[in-house]
Amino acid sequence: MSGLDPDELARLRTDLARIARGLDRATRGSDLTRSALSVLGTVAVRGPIGMGELAAVEGVNPTMLSRLAGKLEAAGLLVRDTDPDDGRAVRVAVTEAGAAEHRRRREERTRLLAAHVDALTSDHTARLRAALPALDALAGALRDAR
């Protein structure tokens, strides 16, 4: 048993999705999809990464990832090259423009979230702070379940 009843689980899922969609809507500044932004963020944070590992991290099939990487490369945000340890493998790295775009979006989303958190009561802010370890654990469990 999860410790939460089905209605609470549905509420948690819905609230997390609404928060993510709200941040997405408020920070859309280009034609990049949520998936493309996720790939860009992963490469920006992890550094040069093989396409196979990136597909596993992102939970997408290699064909879809290749398309996303191609669009990001065409936009000047990623660069693909051969893996120096395995000439048959391809890896991707973020460009300076890609790193700047990732930073800009992360900062924009953080400012937006901060503004909304600052508008909450101090009791709600304290409850959010107390929930962070549990949310971190949940995010980690979902990531590891892939």
MARDRENRO-360940 format. One line per field, with one value per residue: residue in one letter; x, y, z of N, C-alpha, C, CB in turn. Coordinates in nm, 4 decimals. Glycine has a CB too. Layout:
# residues N
residu: A	...
neast: X	...
nnorth: Y	...
nup: Z	...
caeast: X	...
canorth: Y	...
caup: Z	...
ceast: X	...
cnorth: Y	...
cup: Z	...
cbeast: X	...
cbnorth: Y	...
cbup: Z	...
***
This chain:
# residues 146
residu: M	S	G	L	D	P	D	E	L	A	R	L	R	T	D	L	A	R	I	A	R	G	L	D	R	A	T	R	G	S	D	L	T	R	S	A	L	S	V	L	G	T	V	A	V	R	G	P	I	G	M	G	E	L	A	A	V	E	G	V	N	P	T	M	L	S	R	L	A	G	K	L	E	A	A	G	L	L	V	R	D	T	D	P	D	D	G	R	A	V	R	V	A	V	T	E	A	G	A	A	E	H	R	R	R	R	E	E	R	T	R	L	L	A	A	H	V	D	A	L	T	S	D	H	T	A	R	L	R	A	A	L	P	A	L	D	A	L	A	G	A	L	R	D	A	R
neast: 0.0847	0.0457	0.0362	-0.0945	-0.4264	-0.6274	-0.7555	-0.5950	-0.3523	-0.4245	-0.4742	-0.2163	-0.0736	-0.2148	-0.1751	0.1078	0.1398	-0.0069	0.1467	0.3879	0.2920	0.2012	0.4416	0.5683	0.3975	0.4243	0.6869	0.7503	0.9468	1.0397	1.0383	1.0843	1.0055	0.8710	1.0009	1.2337	1.3519	1.4000	1.5914	1.7969	1.8499	1.9392	2.1757	2.3163	2.3557	2.4808	2.6972	2.9059	2.7553	2.6770	2.4593	2.3066	2.3080	2.1864	1.9331	1.8375	1.8360	1.6517	1.4330	1.3323	1.2868	1.5629	1.5355	1.3518	1.4980	1.7176	1.5959	1.5147	1.7673	1.8750	1.7112	1.7779	2.0475	2.0340	1.9303	2.1467	2.2055	2.2987	2.5707	2.6689	2.8988	3.1528	3.2138	3.5071	3.6123	3.4853	3.4524	3.2267	3.0091	2.7871	2.7966	2.6609	2.6960	2.6513	2.6272	2.7757	2.5651	2.3520	2.3980	2.3621	2.0915	1.9722	2.0439	1.9129	1.6396	1.6148	1.6697	1.4626	1.2347	1.2816	1.2660	0.9963	0.8643	0.9531	0.8288	0.5611	0.5672	0.6480	0.4166	0.2545	0.1161	0.3057	0.2811	0.2072	0.4398	0.6288	0.5300	0.5702	0.8507	0.9049	0.8067	0.9867	1.2062	1.0594	0.9440	1.1777	1.2671	1.0562	1.0786	1.3314	1.2792	1.0964	1.2589	1.4541	1.3012	1.2797
nnorth: -0.1192	0.2273	0.4302	0.6573	0.7301	0.6322	0.8683	1.0719	1.0115	1.0584	1.3305	1.4275	1.3543	1.5038	1.7661	1.7911	1.7658	1.9892	2.1975	2.1613	2.1984	2.4625	2.6032	2.5395	2.6628	2.9314	2.9849	2.9394	3.0086	2.9551	2.7344	2.4855	2.1637	2.0075	1.7616	1.8001	2.0062	1.8693	1.6808	1.8577	1.9722	1.7475	1.6813	1.9188	1.9182	1.6695	1.6652	1.5762	1.2947	0.9598	0.8511	0.6197	0.5946	0.8376	0.8001	0.6032	0.7412	0.9450	0.7960	0.7389	0.6078	0.5141	0.6075	0.8204	0.9826	1.0414	1.2031	1.4196	1.5070	1.5822	1.8019	1.9744	2.0049	2.1280	2.3675	2.4740	2.4103	2.1694	1.9429	1.6742	1.4028	1.1526	0.8974	0.9091	0.6788	0.4743	0.4431	0.3780	0.4620	0.7305	1.0453	1.3193	1.6691	1.9720	2.2930	2.6255	2.8037	2.6328	2.5711	2.8251	2.8688	2.6646	2.7487	2.9988	2.9268	2.7647	2.9533	3.1340	2.9759	2.9221	3.1804	3.2364	3.0316	3.0994	3.3473	3.2712	3.0967	3.2755	3.4211	3.2629	3.1656	3.1830	2.9471	2.7601	2.7748	2.6725	2.4131	2.3217	2.3276	2.1305	1.9111	1.8682	1.6704	1.4279	1.4589	1.4678	1.2032	1.0612	1.1494	1.0446	0.7683	0.7297	0.7960	0.5955	0.3749	0.3422
nup: 0.0000	-0.0675	0.1207	0.0617	-0.0311	-0.3215	-0.4192	-0.3128	-0.4367	-0.7043	-0.6854	-0.6193	-0.8529	-1.0454	-0.9484	-0.9663	-1.2431	-1.3305	-1.2248	-1.3679	-1.6332	-1.6118	-1.5658	-1.8065	-1.9981	-1.9284	-1.9839	-2.2448	-2.5100	-2.7514	-3.0345	-2.9313	-2.8156	-2.5160	-2.4858	-2.6400	-2.4939	-2.2590	-2.3417	-2.4169	-2.1654	-2.0194	-2.1586	-2.1224	-1.8448	-1.7897	-1.9589	-2.2460	-2.3944	-2.4751	-2.7374	-2.6896	-2.4085	-2.3489	-2.4629	-2.2907	-2.0447	-2.1013	-2.1637	-2.4178	-2.7512	-2.9649	-3.2325	-3.2156	-3.0439	-3.2070	-3.3993	-3.2374	-3.1476	-3.3920	-3.4581	-3.2491	-3.3051	-3.5563	-3.4747	-3.3554	-3.0938	-2.9948	-3.0651	-3.2639	-3.2574	-3.3229	-3.0857	-2.9011	-2.7880	-2.9147	-3.2328	-3.3789	-3.2407	-3.1520	-2.9958	-2.8096	-2.7489	-2.5691	-2.7163	-2.6905	-2.7280	-2.6737	-2.4034	-2.2963	-2.3610	-2.2111	-1.9490	-1.9449	-1.9645	-1.7333	-1.5319	-1.5800	-1.5282	-1.2597	-1.1480	-1.2039	-1.0596	-0.8026	-0.7665	-0.7479	-0.5295	-0.3340	-0.3068	-0.1578	0.1625	0.4699	0.6099	0.4094	0.2544	0.4349	0.4559	0.1952	0.1879	0.3823	0.2457	0.0426	0.0702	0.0466	-0.2074	-0.3615	-0.3187	-0.4372	-0.7045	-0.7646	-0.7362	-0.9431	-1.1617	-1.1432	-1.1969	-1.4656
caeast: 0.0000	0.1292	0.0267	-0.1906	-0.5397	-0.6337	-0.7905	-0.4775	-0.2565	-0.4733	-0.4537	-0.0727	-0.0390	-0.2758	-0.1081	0.2420	0.1235	-0.0507	0.2635	0.4785	0.2313	0.2002	0.5771	0.5921	0.3214	0.4741	0.8264	0.7711	1.0056	1.0874	0.9579	1.1320	0.9062	0.9118	1.0976	1.3600	1.4097	1.4498	1.7173	1.8946	1.8851	2.0188	2.3096	2.3804	2.3923	2.5700	2.8123	2.8972	2.6920	2.6448	2.3170	2.2414	2.2870	2.0899	1.8015	1.7957	1.8065	1.5311	1.3208	1.2785	1.3535	1.6750	1.4927	1.2942	1.6080	1.7957	1.5206	1.5252	1.9055	1.8902	1.6470	1.8595	2.1704	1.9992	1.9084	2.2744	2.2081	2.3760	2.6573	2.6916	3.0260	3.1792	3.2698	3.6500	3.6438	3.4192	3.4257	3.0945	2.9061	2.7678	2.7661	2.6167	2.7439	2.5820	2.7064	2.7648	2.4274	2.2663	2.4170	2.2994	1.9461	1.9360	2.0547	1.8067	1.5111	1.6174	1.6577	1.3279	1.1411	1.3068	1.2073	0.8511	0.8231	0.9785	0.7243	0.4370	0.5890	0.6512	0.2795	0.1858	0.1299	0.4272	0.2492	0.2184	0.5818	0.6930	0.4865	0.6433	0.9896	0.9048	0.7745	1.0939	1.2742	0.9698	0.9334	1.3060	1.2675	0.9608	1.1394	1.4379	1.2199	1.0406	1.3719	1.5195	1.2097	1.2840
canorth: 0.0000	0.3451	0.5293	0.7557	0.6628	0.6613	1.0079	1.1532	0.9864	1.1305	1.4734	1.4525	1.3458	1.6174	1.8898	1.7956	1.7917	2.1285	2.2832	2.1489	2.2641	2.6067	2.6530	2.5273	2.7665	3.0650	3.0024	2.9012	3.1208	2.9095	2.6253	2.3597	2.0872	1.9651	1.6531	1.8585	2.0782	1.7702	1.6302	1.9654	1.9830	1.6315	1.6943	2.0336	1.8821	1.5529	1.6809	1.4874	1.1681	0.8726	0.8500	0.5076	0.6318	0.9470	0.7406	0.5358	0.8438	1.0171	0.7031	0.7471	0.5139	0.5769	0.6793	0.9476	1.0629	1.0896	1.3157	1.5326	1.5562	1.6503	1.9333	2.0573	2.0349	2.2263	2.4951	2.5191	2.3901	2.0475	1.8962	1.5291	1.3572	1.0129	0.8719	0.8839	0.5436	0.3770	0.5176	0.3450	0.5230	0.8755	1.1137	1.4578	1.7676	2.0999	2.4054	2.7442	2.8541	2.5378	2.5914	2.9536	2.8485	2.5841	2.8372	3.1003	2.8650	2.7227	3.0744	3.1884	2.8903	2.9411	3.3105	3.2231	2.9499	3.1778	3.4495	3.2076	3.0476	3.3941	3.4687	3.1719	3.1971	3.1258	2.8086	2.6791	2.7694	2.5781	2.2773	2.2868	2.2990	2.0014	1.8059	1.8527	1.5394	1.3243	1.4793	1.4226	1.0569	1.0166	1.1746	0.9467	0.6366	0.7272	0.7953	0.4654	0.2710	0.3340
caup: 0.0000	-0.0875	0.2271	0.0133	-0.0950	-0.4653	-0.4446	-0.2830	-0.5441	-0.8221	-0.6578	-0.6313	-0.9952	-1.1131	-0.9056	-1.0250	-1.3872	-1.3477	-1.1985	-1.4832	-1.7494	-1.5868	-1.5907	-1.9510	-2.0708	-1.8957	-2.0253	-2.3849	-2.5806	-2.8818	-3.0878	-2.8759	-2.7406	-2.3821	-2.5034	-2.6864	-2.3812	-2.1655	-2.3980	-2.4038	-2.0242	-1.9801	-2.2163	-2.0580	-1.7083	-1.7863	-2.0470	-2.3629	-2.3577	-2.5870	-2.7736	-2.6227	-2.2685	-2.3473	-2.4884	-2.1678	-1.9439	-2.1412	-2.1782	-2.5538	-2.8405	-3.0341	-3.3531	-3.1716	-2.9908	-3.3208	-3.4564	-3.1450	-3.1519	-3.5202	-3.4490	-3.1607	-3.3773	-3.6591	-3.4062	-3.3017	-2.9489	-2.9704	-3.1726	-3.2599	-3.3126	-3.2903	-2.9537	-2.9186	-2.7429	-3.0031	-3.3558	-3.4350	-3.1570	-3.1621	-2.8712	-2.8286	-2.6519	-2.5787	-2.7674	-2.6043	-2.7419	-2.6037	-2.2600	-2.2633	-2.3665	-2.0942	-1.8320	-1.9528	-1.9311	-1.5933	-1.4499	-1.6004	-1.4557	-1.1168	-1.1109	-1.2078	-0.9459	-0.6811	-0.7536	-0.7026	-0.3934	-0.2471	-0.2882	-0.0668	0.3051	0.5292	0.6458	0.2874	0.2172	0.5275	0.4196	0.0724	0.2276	0.4514	0.1487	-0.0568	0.0728	-0.0051	-0.3523	-0.4161	-0.3163	-0.5383	-0.8358	-0.7798	-0.7568	-1.0793	-1.2539	-1.1353	-1.2433	-1.6119
ceast: 0.0883	0.1305	-0.0649	-0.3059	-0.5476	-0.6688	-0.6720	-0.3706	-0.2964	-0.4512	-0.3060	-0.0311	-0.0908	-0.2049	0.0314	0.2346	0.0822	0.0639	0.3575	0.4211	0.2286	0.3363	0.6093	0.5239	0.3815	0.6151	0.8520	0.8257	1.0571	0.9990	1.0045	1.0216	0.9593	1.0170	1.2339	1.4285	1.4661	1.5830	1.8270	1.9417	1.9724	2.1606	2.3838	2.4309	2.4972	2.6958	2.8012	2.8509	2.6614	2.4949	2.2423	2.2103	2.1822	1.9482	1.7493	1.7563	1.6742	1.4090	1.2534	1.3519	1.4614	1.6361	1.4369	1.4044	1.6925	1.7271	1.5325	1.6654	1.9304	1.8291	1.7274	1.9915	2.1444	1.9770	2.0365	2.2899	2.2869	2.4674	2.6759	2.8306	3.0462	3.2436	3.4181	3.6919	3.5842	3.3742	3.2926	2.9822	2.9040	2.7409	2.7242	2.6735	2.6672	2.6787	2.6974	2.6231	2.3292	2.2765	2.3496	2.1466	1.8983	1.9378	1.9413	1.6729	1.5050	1.5987	1.5179	1.2247	1.1585	1.2468	1.0547	0.8006	0.8413	0.8699	0.5942	0.4511	0.5881	0.5110	0.1987	0.1996	0.2575	0.4032	0.2613	0.3636	0.6564	0.6551	0.5540	0.7874	0.9977	0.8793	0.8882	1.1676	1.1871	0.9540	1.0627	1.3111	1.1727	1.0173	1.2501	1.3840	1.1611	1.1510	1.4353	1.4324	1.2137	1.3532
cnorth: 0.1244	0.4413	0.6448	0.6798	0.7034	0.8066	1.1004	1.1346	1.0600	1.2806	1.5108	1.4542	1.4668	1.7482	1.9011	1.8266	1.9360	2.2258	2.2805	2.2200	2.4154	2.6692	2.6480	2.6408	2.9047	3.0895	2.9564	3.0213	3.0817	2.7949	2.4884	2.2925	2.0545	1.8549	1.7065	1.9338	1.9823	1.7131	1.7350	1.9767	1.8678	1.6431	1.8103	1.9976	1.7708	1.5685	1.5889	1.3480	1.0888	0.8693	0.7358	0.5389	0.7420	0.8945	0.6726	0.6368	0.9129	0.9265	0.7128	0.6465	0.5874	0.6553	0.8166	1.0391	1.1204	1.2085	1.4398	1.5931	1.6308	1.7887	2.0278	2.0952	2.1407	2.3653	2.5495	2.4978	2.2666	2.0224	1.7462	1.5009	1.2113	1.0041	0.8394	0.7428	0.4357	0.4528	0.4868	0.4157	0.6746	0.9293	1.2559	1.5439	1.8969	2.2040	2.5203	2.8005	2.7632	2.5541	2.7207	2.9403	2.7682	2.6700	2.9385	3.0422	2.8215	2.8439	3.1344	3.1080	2.9067	3.0732	3.3015	3.1436	3.0273	3.2829	3.3897	3.1507	3.1642	3.4479	3.3782	3.2196	3.1334	2.9811	2.7174	2.6662	2.6705	2.4340	2.2304	2.2488	2.1611	1.8856	1.7789	1.7191	1.4262	1.3368	1.4377	1.2699	1.0006	1.0345	1.0737	0.8078	0.6246	0.7224	0.6571	0.3522	0.2529	0.2121
cup: 0.0000	0.0306	0.1894	-0.0509	-0.2420	-0.4982	-0.4177	-0.3905	-0.6716	-0.8051	-0.6725	-0.7776	-1.0702	-1.0763	-0.9661	-1.1746	-1.4119	-1.3234	-1.3179	-1.6059	-1.7327	-1.6114	-1.7395	-2.0278	-2.0500	-1.9471	-2.1673	-2.4600	-2.7169	-2.9267	-3.0367	-2.7947	-2.6016	-2.3918	-2.5464	-2.5735	-2.2771	-2.2123	-2.3825	-2.2592	-1.9769	-2.0319	-2.1501	-1.9189	-1.7047	-1.8697	-2.1666	-2.3205	-2.4834	-2.6120	-2.7050	-2.4776	-2.2578	-2.3706	-2.3623	-2.0597	-1.9745	-2.1556	-2.3135	-2.6420	-2.9206	-3.1602	-3.3173	-3.1188	-3.1041	-3.3866	-3.3680	-3.1485	-3.2826	-3.5188	-3.3603	-3.2262	-3.4840	-3.5985	-3.3440	-3.1519	-2.9062	-3.0882	-3.1539	-3.3166	-3.2742	-3.1528	-2.9709	-2.8760	-2.8324	-3.1278	-3.4210	-3.3614	-3.1747	-3.0223	-2.9048	-2.7162	-2.6748	-2.6356	-2.6669	-2.6088	-2.6681	-2.4535	-2.2153	-2.2630	-2.2463	-1.9676	-1.8292	-1.9105	-1.7851	-1.5024	-1.4603	-1.5220	-1.3051	-1.0695	-1.1051	-1.0878	-0.8154	-0.6599	-0.7008	-0.5616	-0.2959	-0.2188	-0.1939	0.0770	0.3588	0.5708	0.5232	0.2424	0.3065	0.4931	0.2899	0.1051	0.2938	0.3551	0.0503	-0.0480	0.0171	-0.1564	-0.4222	-0.4240	-0.4220	-0.6781	-0.8634	-0.8065	-0.8969	-1.1849	-1.2588	-1.1883	-1.3945	-1.6565
cbeast: -0.0958	0.0836	0.1642	-0.1246	-0.6726	-0.7345	-0.9101	-0.4208	-0.2452	-0.6230	-0.5036	0.0077	-0.0952	-0.4249	-0.0990	0.3156	0.0190	-0.1670	0.3383	0.5044	0.0893	0.1557	0.6806	0.5414	0.1746	0.4709	0.9173	0.6387	1.1163	1.2373	0.9622	1.2566	0.8688	0.7899	1.0463	1.3358	1.3055	1.3479	1.6996	1.8349	1.7602	1.9551	2.3015	2.2831	2.2687	2.4962	2.9420	3.0341	2.5628	2.6971	2.3011	2.3283	2.4194	2.1259	1.8088	1.9080	1.9202	1.5558	1.2195	1.2921	1.2511	1.7742	1.3873	1.1863	1.6957	1.8168	1.3720	1.4903	2.0060	1.8280	1.5043	1.8858	2.2285	1.8735	1.8021	2.2925	2.0677	2.2831	2.7955	2.5807	3.1446	3.2695	3.1939	3.7292	3.5950	3.2961	3.5327	3.0711	2.9289	2.6501	2.8882	2.4608	2.8988	2.5268	2.6563	2.8667	2.3880	2.3019	2.5670	2.3437	1.9061	2.0324	2.1898	1.7964	1.4856	1.7500	1.7625	1.2918	1.1606	1.4583	1.2501	0.8071	0.9032	1.1164	0.6994	0.3961	0.7223	0.7365	0.2093	0.2410	0.0059	0.4731	0.1066	0.1342	0.6464	0.6533	0.3325	0.6407	1.0432	0.7995	0.6497	1.1931	1.3156	0.8323	0.9009	1.4227	1.2281	0.8293	1.1954	1.5246	1.1119	0.9516	1.4761	1.5583	1.0691	1.3508
cbnorth: 0.0005	0.4176	0.5820	0.8561	0.6968	0.5712	1.0492	1.1173	0.8361	1.1007	1.5088	1.3463	1.2174	1.6262	1.8956	1.6619	1.6961	2.1603	2.2376	2.0001	2.2118	2.6352	2.5711	2.3908	2.7668	3.0860	2.9278	2.8499	3.1802	2.8660	2.6280	2.3828	1.9577	1.9162	1.5523	1.9526	2.1690	1.6585	1.5922	2.0992	1.9892	1.5028	1.7158	2.1514	1.8391	1.4323	1.6536	1.4786	1.1919	0.7317	0.8384	0.3840	0.6775	1.0521	0.6391	0.4448	0.9477	1.0889	0.7279	0.8920	0.4458	0.4721	0.5978	0.9245	0.9788	0.9773	1.2779	1.4884	1.4393	1.5685	1.9194	1.9848	1.9074	2.1815	2.4791	2.6628	2.3795	1.9256	1.9720	1.4511	1.4452	0.9471	0.7552	0.9856	0.5243	0.3055	0.4913	0.1945	0.4874	0.9116	1.1122	1.4672	1.7906	2.1446	2.4509	2.8527	2.8648	2.3957	2.5944	3.0629	2.7770	2.4640	2.9103	3.1570	2.7453	2.6501	3.1783	3.1889	2.7431	2.9373	3.4201	3.1559	2.8183	3.2456	3.5177	3.0965	2.9697	3.5038	3.4781	3.0295	3.1476	3.2094	2.7993	2.7404	2.9100	2.6100	2.2728	2.4045	2.4090	2.0009	1.8434	1.9644	1.5055	1.3330	1.6269	1.4754	1.0053	1.0926	1.3185	0.9448	0.6096	0.8505	0.9006	0.4366	0.3034	0.4530
cbup: 0.1227	-0.2086	0.2615	-0.0880	-0.0218	-0.5299	-0.3583	-0.1447	-0.5714	-0.8462	-0.5156	-0.5543	-1.0573	-1.0780	-0.7525	-1.0019	-1.4482	-1.2529	-1.0702	-1.5158	-1.7719	-1.4445	-1.5112	-2.0026	-2.0258	-1.7469	-1.9320	-2.4506	-2.4999	-2.8762	-3.2395	-2.7888	-2.8158	-2.3007	-2.6065	-2.8059	-2.3176	-2.1474	-2.5476	-2.4514	-1.9404	-2.0311	-2.3698	-2.0494	-1.6309	-1.8329	-1.9717	-2.4354	-2.2755	-2.5615	-2.9256	-2.6310	-2.2041	-2.4535	-2.6052	-2.1164	-1.9373	-2.2710	-2.0704	-2.6114	-2.9355	-3.0707	-3.4301	-3.0628	-2.8966	-3.4233	-3.4742	-3.0020	-3.1366	-3.6304	-3.3950	-3.0292	-3.4410	-3.7349	-3.2988	-3.3322	-2.8972	-2.9464	-3.1732	-3.3407	-3.2620	-3.3971	-2.8808	-2.8401	-2.6021	-2.9312	-3.4530	-3.4305	-3.0096	-3.2601	-2.7738	-2.8322	-2.6645	-2.4393	-2.9097	-2.6474	-2.8915	-2.6427	-2.2251	-2.3640	-2.4971	-2.0788	-1.8321	-2.0952	-2.0214	-1.5602	-1.4921	-1.7502	-1.4956	-1.0873	-1.2116	-1.3382	-0.9421	-0.6888	-0.8888	-0.7993	-0.3832	-0.3109	-0.4232	-0.0810	0.3856	0.6510	0.7057	0.1748	0.2273	0.6734	0.4038	-0.0282	0.3246	0.5618	0.0720	-0.0413	0.2156	0.0634	-0.3840	-0.3302	-0.1769	-0.5248	-0.8433	-0.6572	-0.6517	-1.1028	-1.2129	-0.9929	-1.2000	-1.6712
***
